[in-house]
């Protein structure tokens, strides 16, 4: 295979900048901006080439759609959309990498073969480039090159197959693209080898602007890849570690991410994700992969009432049913309830048995497109029967055994192998029955599942429930207390003290027969010291100081009622707070006291409307008054608290409307001086009261009024 000629290395500064941008993008920060910055640098260095490539020269990069490649149904759906709107070459955003190795071609061969002819011929000999943007559009063009079967859009088919001649009559520009290809921007192989994470970033950025956007199956694949990447480095991983990067492309189903993460960790099948891959193949080949919705994902990962059986196959069957026919979250939750879980467990075992019967002739049959589709429809039929879901124009079964009988006969035909069929006696009953009534943050690790869907290490359930070596536990029935010393595949070892060691089955912990227990602390004592007494506490002293200030403020407020001239004032509450003179008030005859119940001890105020109380009793403490107002209410006249002081507006100097000033006044106790207000000129009727916001406060001490509180 010939390689692109040209520059074989980048300047050191450019390389380091690209690495920084890649790291930033992988962290989930400014992914689109970082990717565009990388492409701009490569264009500036004249590394990228513009080439017109025929469809067969371009495959799909293995990292496209996070390892999914392309979705069969979306390719055919895109074909229909293009015919409806017309093909416009300038709107095609096409970006591809040069092939770097045979494993990339093998990925394309398997992808095309798994589609059972729906993606054309699996001939990769002509492939030289692998797309990360424009992948589905290129596969649409390939469909016409290979004259693929297509049941829709009769105007471009002949005898049920896509025809270039028919396309030429329907859309000339579309036909020309099939014949000659579109213009691609090509990234050479040496760039891909130097920056191996670059394809991953560019494909994800492309998804942010795709009309169809990302699918949920693609997100499952992405979450699994990020988990495996971290765990392979020996790192512990949780959702918060990958959340930003996973959501960098702004998927529409972000609300479901937490439960999708749980599904991947518990039910994907482990590091190889074999169970998720099979489901993914069915969904991407046979459905449009719509969104299931957050409620359904939450129900799908709910633990069943049968803790020892994770019901993995049932959960994957629900996924297929949800994407193909739809299913309600309430039905899924019901399937894990105490009343239904045993019936669901039997259905789960039936799915496993059929799969194992096929697997004995080779693992490849599980991923063969026709066999995968047959098993998928079998599982959906079982789900529909157990949950009582009716689908129009579908065969009605009397039992799940009858469904198994049908799929075994179909698989026998598809594979050419005689598959043992213990359900053959159901032949006469297949269509005689009717559908039953439908009335009937601990830590998490990637669960490794065996071929039978069971946990390879059952102790993971105990660990996920929060149990760990060194923890104290107590048995419910007899209150036996001990410390966990070891958790194995089958047992939990407990040190019960006094040389007594107990070996308990894991099932007891899974069934809740043991509880988390916190032993009582040993008694502790301290020799009492005189400096601990309350009256020596700064906090106690501050509360006493505030109480004294409250008393002084009360007396000051009561003794200045007449000087407040309340009968000559009006409180304005809307559209803005203000205090207005109703009658003429002579200069310095109006005195307003800052009455409040909010007395605060701070080092400095954080609100401009607060006022400091000057005091000498505790110089190290600063006391501030904050406004408090409770306007009269029709239903609660007793709750009113209105101090005119707090309704005075403030304005910046110079301001001709300023008519009030701050002055400090003492009551009976000369240790306290309170910030009060008085008018500095005659107030006219209708005039609003205003204090200077930045005015320097004159600290004038006045003698207290002789009027005493009664």
N, C-alpha and C positions, 0 to 999 in steps of 0.2 A: 504494500500500500504506500503510495507516494505521500509525502508530507509536505505541508505548506512551506515555501521558502521565505526567507526574510530574517528579521531580527530574531536572535535566539536568546537574548538576555535583556533585562531591563536595568536602567541605572539604579544604583544602590538606594538613592533617595526615593525613587518611585516605588521600588520593592517594599521598602519599610512603610511608606504611606499606605500602600495597598493592604499590607498586613494589619495595620492599625484599623483601617476601614472594615476589614473582614472581621476582626475581633469585635468591633463596635456593633456590626450588623448581627453577629452571632449572639451578642448579649441582648438583642431585642431593641436596641436603642438606634433610632433613625435608620432603620434598615433600608428604606427606599432611597433616602438621601445618600447613604453610604454606597449602595450599589451603583447609583448613577455617578457618584464620584469616581468609582473604580473604572467604569466604562469610559468616562471622560479622560482619565489618565491614559488608558490603553489606546484610545483614539489619538490622543496627542502624540503618543510615541509611535503612531502609525503601525500598531500591531494588528488591529482588526482589519479584516478585508470585507468588501462588498461583493458577493457572488450571486448570480442567478443559478439556482440548483433545481434540477428536476425532482419530483416527489420521491422517487425511489432512492435518490442519493442521501436522503435525510431520514434517520430514525429518531427515536426519542431517547434522551439521556436517562440512565438508570436512576438519577436523583430527581427527575421531573415528578412533580406532584408528590414529593417526599417518598419516592420509591414506587408509587402506583403506576407511573408511566402515563398512560391515557386510559380513559373509561370508554368502553365500547359504545354504550348507549348514548353517551355525550357526543361521540364522534358522529353518529348517525343523526342525532338531534341537531347538531351544528350544521350538518348538510342541509337539512330542511330549512333552517333559519337563513342560511346564505341564499337559498333559492327564493325565499320570500322577500328578502331585502335587496338582493343583487350583490354580485361579487365586486368589491372595490380593492384593487391591489394595494393602493396607497395606505389603506387602513390595516394591512397585515403587519403586525410587529413580529418579526422573525429573527431569532437569535439562536445560534448553535455553536457547539464546540466540535473541534476536530476529534475523530475517534482516537483514543489512546491505547486500546487493547482489545483482544478478542472477547474478554468477558462482557464488554459492553454490547457487542454484536450478539452474544449468546442471550443476554437479557432481552433484546428485541425479538429474537427468534422465539423464545418461550412466551413472550407477551402476545405475539401475533398468533402462535399456535393455540394458546389458551383461549383465544376468542372464537375458536371453531369456525374459522373462515370469515367472520364478521369484520376482521381488520385486513382482509386480503391474504396474499400469499406470503409465507414466512421465508422469503428469499432475501438474505442480508448481504449477498455478495456485492451489491452495488453501493451499500451504505458507506459513506465517508464522513458523515457529520451527524451530530446528535443534538436535537433541539431542546431548549429550555424555555423558549417563548415561541408561540405559534405551532405547538406540537399537534393539537387537535385539528387545526386547519390543514396542516400537511397530511395528516392521516385521511382527512376528507378527500384530498386530491388523490391519495394512493388508492382509495376505494374505487375511483373511476378507472385508474390505470389497470387494476386487477378485475374490473367488472364484477364487483362483489354483489351478492344477493341483497336486495333492498325492497321491503314491502310497501314503502310509502313513496310519495313523490313520483307518481306514474309518468309525469312528463319527461323524466330523464331515465326511465328504465325501458328495457326491451326484454320480454319474457321473464320478468321478475329480477333482472340484473341491471346494474347501472351501465349506461351506455354513453360513450363519449360523443357519438353522432347525435344522440338525442339532446345531450347537454349543449352541443354547438348551436342547436336551434333555439334552446331556451335561454342561454346566457353566454355570449361570445367571450366576455372577459374571464368568466369561470372556466370555460373550455380551454382558453389560451394558457391559464395557470396550470391546468392539468397537463397540457402538452409541454410547456416550457418551464414550469415552476415559477417561484416567486424569488424576489431578491432577499438574500439572507446576510446578516452580519455575522461573520465567522471569527471565533476565538481559537487560535492555534493550539495544538496539543501540548506544546511545551509550557504554555501558560497554565493549562489545566493541571499538568504535573507539578508545576511550581506552587500553585495555589489550589490544592485539592478540594477545599471547602467552597470555592467560588461558584461552581454549578448549583450547589445547594442554595446559596444566597440568591442568585439570579432567578432561579425558578420560583422561589417563594415570593420575590418582589413582583414577578410577572403575575402571580395570582391575585395581588391586591387590585389589579385593574381589569381582571378577566370578567366578562359579563356573567359567566356562570359561577365564578368564584371558586372557592375551595369546597371540597366535599368533607363530610364528617369522617368518612373512611380515610381520607388523606390525613386528617388531623390525628386519627388513631395511629396511623403509621408514623407520623412525625413524633408524637409523644413517645412511642415505643423506641424509635431510633435514638432520641435524646436520652432516654433512660439507659439503654444498652451502652451508649457512648460513655456515660458517666460511671456506670457500675464496672465497666471494663477497666477503668482507671483506679478502681478500688474506692470510689467516692460514694457516699450515701446520697440519695437523691429524693427530693420531695417536690411537690407541685410548685412551690414558690421559687424553686431553683430554675425552673424551665418555663414558668408562666409568661414572662415578658417576651421571650423569644418565640414561644408557641403562638402568641397572639400578635406578633409583629405585623402580620399581613392583614390584620383587622377582619377576621372571619365573622360571618353573621351569627354564628352559634357560640359566641364566647361565653354565654351564660351557662352552657353545658360542659365547659372545660373540666371542672372539678370532677364530675361524675364520669366523663370520658377517660380521665386519668385513672380513676379507680378501676374502670373496666379493663384498661390496658394492663394495669399492675396485677389484677386478680385473674383475669379470664382470657388473656391473649395467648397463653400457652407457655410463657417463659421467654428466654432470650431469643429463641428461634421464631417465636410467635406463629407456630404452625397452624394453630386453630384460627387465628385472626386472618392469616393469609388465605385460607380456604374460603372463609366468609367474604373476604375482600374480593376474591375472584368472582364469586357468585354475584355480589352486589354490583360490581363495576361492569359486569357483562350483561346482566339481566334487568337492572333497574336504572333509573335516572339519579339515584343516590340523593334524594331530597333530604331535608332536615327532619330528624325525628322529634326534636323539641326537648327543652329542658325537663319537663315533667316525666317524659318517657325514659330519658337517660337516668334520672334519679331512681325511678322504679326498677330499672334494669339492673342496677348494681346493689339493690337492697339484699341484705343477707337473708337466706331462707330460714325457715324453722327447723331445717335439717342440717345442722352445723357441719356434720362430717361429710356431706355431699354438696359441693359447690354448684352442681347443676349447670356445668359449663356449656354442654351441647344445647341445652334448652335455651340458655341466654343467647347463644349465637343464632338459634332458630328464630327467636323473637326479633333479632336484628333483621334477618332476612324478611320476615313477615312484615315488619314495620316499614322497610324500604319498598317492598313490592306491593303489598295490599294495604298496609296501615294497621295499627293496633293502638288501643287506648292504654294510657298509663294505669288506669284503674284495674284493667284486666291483668296487666303484668304484675301489679302488687298483689292481686288476689291469688295469682298462681303460686306465690311464695308464702301464702297464709297457712295456718295449721290445718285448715280443712282440705286444702288442695295439694299440699306439698308432696304427699306420698304418690298421688296420681301423676304429678309432674315428674317425680323421680323415676317412675316406671317408664314414662315417655322418654326421659333423658337416657335411660339405659337402653331403650329400643333403638334410639338414634345411634348410640355407640355400637350396638351389636351389628347393625346393618353396615356401618362404616368399617368395622373390623372384618366382616365377611368379604368386603371388597378389597380391603387392604392386603389380604393374604395373597392376592395375585400381583401385588406390587404397589408401592406408594404412589407411583405415577398416575394410577387411575383416580386417586382422590383429587388430582389437579387437572385431569383431562376435562376439557370444557363441557362435553356432553354428560359425563358422569357427575361432574360437580353440579351441573344444572339439575340433573335428575335427583340427586341427594337433597339439593336445596328445596325443590318443590315437595319432596317427600317430607322434609322437616316442617315446612310451612303447613302441609296438610295435617300433620300431627298436632301442631300448635292450634290450628283452627278447630280440630276435633275436641281437644282437651278443654279449650276455652269456650267452646260453643259459638265460634264465629262463623257466620254464613257468608260464602262468596258466591255470587251469581254465576250460573253456567258451569259449576264445578261438580264433580262426582260426589255423591253423598255416601259416606261410609258408616258401617255399624260399629267398627272397632278400629283401634290403632293397628292391630294385627293384620287387618285387611289392607290397610295402607302399606304396611311393610311387605306384604305379599306382592302387591303391584310393583313396588320399586325394585324388588329382587328380580322379578321377571324382566323388567325393563333393563336393569343393569346386566343381566345375563345376555340379553340381545346386543347391548352396546359393546360389551367386552369380548364376547365369544367364549367366555368361560362359564362352566356350569356351577353357579353359586348355590350352595346349600340353602334350601328354603323350608324352614320348619313351619311356615305360615301358609303353605299351599292349600290346607283344608279350608281356608277362608275364601276360596274362589267363588263358591256359590252364595256367599253372604256379602260380597263387596258392595252391591247396590241395593240391598234389601232393608237396610236400617235407616235411621234418621239421626240428625245431629242432636246431641243431648242438650238440655236446657242450660242456658248460661247462668242460671241461678245458683247452679252448684258452685380527735386526730391523734390517737395512737399512731405509731409509725406504720408504713406500708412498704412491702418489698415486692419485687416482681415474682409472682407465684409460678414455679415450674410445675407444669401439668404433664402427666403421662398420657399415653395413647388412649387410655380409658377415661380421660377427663378428670381423674382423681389427682390429688396433690401428691407429688413425689416426696415431699417432706411435710407431713401433717403438722409438725411442730410450729409451722409458720402461722397457723391460726391462733395458737396460744400466744406467740410473740406479738402478733398484731393486736391481740386483746389487751396488750400492755404488760404482759408478764415477762420478767427477765431474771437472770441469775442474781441473787443477792436480795431479792424482794421478800417481804414477809407476807404470808398468806394464812388464811384460817378456813378450816372445813366447816361448812354450814351446819351439818347434822349434829356434830359433837363439839364444835368450837376448838378443835385441835389446831394449835398454832405452830408454825415452823417457818424456816427460811429456805427458799429455793436454791439448790446448789448446782443443779444441772438440768437442762432440757434436751431430750434426745428425740429421735424420730417417733418413739412409741410411749415414752414415759417422762414424768417429771420427778426428779429426786428432791426430797425435802428433809432438811435437818430439823427434827422436832425437839432437840435439846436432850441433855442427859444421856448422850450417846445413842439416842434413838434415831435411826434413819428410815425414811419411808419412801417407797417407790410407787408412784401413783400413775395410772393410765392417763394419757392425754385427754381421753374422752371426758374425764371428770372435770377438767378445767373448761373444756368446750361446752359442757352442759351446765356450767355455772355452779358446780358443787363446791367450789372453792372461791373465796372472796379475797379481795385486796385488804390488807390489815396493817394498821399503823400501831406498833407497840407503844404502850404508855411510856412517857419519858421518866427517867430516874429523878427522884427528888433532888432539888438544888436549893441552897440557902446562901444568903449574903449577910454579913455583919452590918447592922444598921449604922448610918453615919448622920450626924446632925445636919450637914449641908444638904441632905436630901429632903428636909422638911419643906412643905409647900410654901411657906411664907418666904423661903429663900429662892424659890423658883422664879426665873425671869418671866415666864409665861403667866404665873399667878399674879405677879406684881403688875404686869401690863394690863391684865383684866381688871385689877383693882383701880389702876389709873383711869381706864376707860369708863369705869363705873362712876368715879368721882367727876370726870368731865361731863358725863351724861347728867348728873345732878346739877352741876353748875349751869349747863346749857338750858336745862328745864327752868331753873330760877330766872336766868337771863331772859328767856323767851316770855315767861309769865310777867316779869316786871316791865316789859317794854310793849305791852299790848296797845296802850294808848298812842305811843309814838309810831306804831306801825300804820296808823290811820287806815285800817282795813276798810272802813266805810267809804273811803275816798279812792279805793283801788278796785281794779277789775282784772281777774285772771283770764287770759285768753289761751285756749287749748288747741284751736284749729284756725287757720291751716298750719300755724307754727306756734310754739310756746312763747308767751309774752306776758308782761305785767304792764297794765295801762292805767294812767291816772284818770279818774272820773271827775275830780274837782281840782281846783288850784291848791298846790301845796307849797308853802314857803321854803326857802333854802335852808338846808340842814335840819329840817323839822321832821323828816321821814327817816326812821331807823329800822332796818330789817335785820333780824337775827337768823343765823343759819341753823334753824332747828332741824334735826334729823335723828334717825335711830341707827344710822350707819356710821359708826366711828371705827376707823381702821388704824392699825399700828403698822407702819411701813418705813422703809428707809427713804423712799422717794415715791411720789405719786405717779400714777400712770394714766390719769384722766385729767383733762384740762379744767373740768368744772369742779374739781375737788379743792378744798381750802385747808390750809394747815392751821392747827391749834398750837400756839406758842406756849410752852410749859417748861418749868424749871425743876419739877419733881423727879423726872427721869430724863436727863438731857440726852442720853444715848438712844432714846426712842423718839421717833417722829410720829405724830398723830395727825391724821387727815380726816376731814369730814366729807362724806359723799352725799349727793342729793337723794332724798327720799320723798316720794309724792304718792298719795292714794286719793284720787279724785272721788267725789261723792258718786254713789251708785244708787239707782232707783230701788234696788232690792237690798242694799246694805248701807244704810246711812251711818252705821257705827264704825265702818271701816275707813272713814275719811281721814286724811292727813295732808294738809296743804300749807306749806310754808312759802309766803310770797318771795322770800330770798331766792329760791331756786328757779323762779320764773323770769328773772331779770336777764335780758339778752346781753351778749358781749359783742364788742366791735373793735376793730383795729384802729389805732391812732395814726394820723390825725382823723378824728371823726366828730363833726359838729353835733351829732346826736347824743354823744356821751353826756349823761347827766347824773351819774352815780359814781361814788368812789368807795374803796375799801378802807376801813379803819379798824383798829384792834381795840377791844373793850373787855374789861374784866368784870367779874361778878364779885361775890363776897370773898372768894379765894383769889388772892393776887398772884398765885402761882400759875394761873391760866389766863391767857388772852385769846379771845375769839374774834375771827374775821367777820365783821358786820359791814353793812352797807348804809350809806346815807346820800341824800341828794345834794349836789354841789351848786344847784341853782333852782330857781322857781320852776315847778312843774305845772304845765298848763293842761287843762282838760283834753283828753284824747291823746296825750303824749305817751309814747312807749318809754319805759325805763331801760337804760343801757349803761353798762359798765365797760371800761376800757380793758380789752383783753390783755394787752401787754403793759398796762399801767403799773408804775412802781407803787406798791402799797405803803401808805403812810401809817406807821404803827402808833396811833394816838390812843393813849389809855384814858378812859373816862371812868368817873366814879360810878359805882352801881346805884341804881334807883333804890330809894329807901323803902319802896313798897316791898313788903315781905310776902312770901308764899303762905297761903293759909290752907 
